Amino acid sequence: MVSIRMIYLYINKQTNELKAYGSLVALCSATGLKKDRFYTHFGRNENKEFENEEIRIVKTEIVRSTNWA
C-alpha cells in the first residue's frame, strides 16, 4: 500500500541548502516567513512554486510505503 502526502521543499539560493518540510507551519516556523502569505499562495491560488532572489519553495508529493514487509 502507498501513502501520498504533500511536502514543501525549501531551497536557499545563496547557500544551496535544501530542506523538506511536512507543512507550511513547520516551514514558516523554521524560516521566519509569514505563513498567511503562503497559505494564500499555495492554497487559494493553487500555485506549486514560489521563488524570489533568496529562496525557492516547491510544493510536491512524497510517496511512502505503508507496508513493513
Phi, psi and omega in degrees: 000149184236140177244129179247127179228159177267140174228168178240120176268125181252122180240119175273113185290336181281324182251352185062021177286136179238129176225147178250133180237142181276353179201161175293326178299314179296316180299311183291324177296320183284330187255345182082009178283158181277118185291328181300320179300320184277333172299318178293313184297311184271329183274283184297320182273352176057032176283152178255346182218151172226138180211140169223196184292334187255326186224163171222134177237130180237126175269123184214171179269147169239131181254127181234145175276140176256002177270134178244063184289000000 
